[in-house]
């Protein structure tokens, strides 16, 4: 898989639902449709500043980035704007 997709939707969350995410608030939740399988939409974090997001818009190209955690066996997929694809568009 390429790790690429298009932004389907997003939401900036200022209040966490779970106590474990209190320190992360505000955070940006993105819905990304993968290019390999149209209709397959992943829910993920946005890898970047949730308040000063880079002018997000529906349909903009996204690329997965993996965020390490305290557990060396777990990494979290996050999406960021695919600047290379954005320049070619």
NORLIN-V119455 format. One record per backbone hydrogen bond with DSSP energy under -1.0 kcal/mol. CO is the residue of the C=O (numbers start at 1). NH is the residue of the N-H. Records with the same first field share a line. If there is no record, write none. Layout:
CO=NH, NH
This chain:
3=64
4=35
5=62
6=33
7=59
9=31
11=29
13=27
18=21
19=22
27=13
28=46
29=11
30=44
31=8, 9
32=42
33=6
37=40
40=34
42=32
44=30
45=79
46=48
53=55
57=60
60=7
61=82
62=5
63=80
65=78
67=76
71=74
74=69
76=67
78=65
79=47
80=63
81=83
82=86
83=87
84=88
85=89
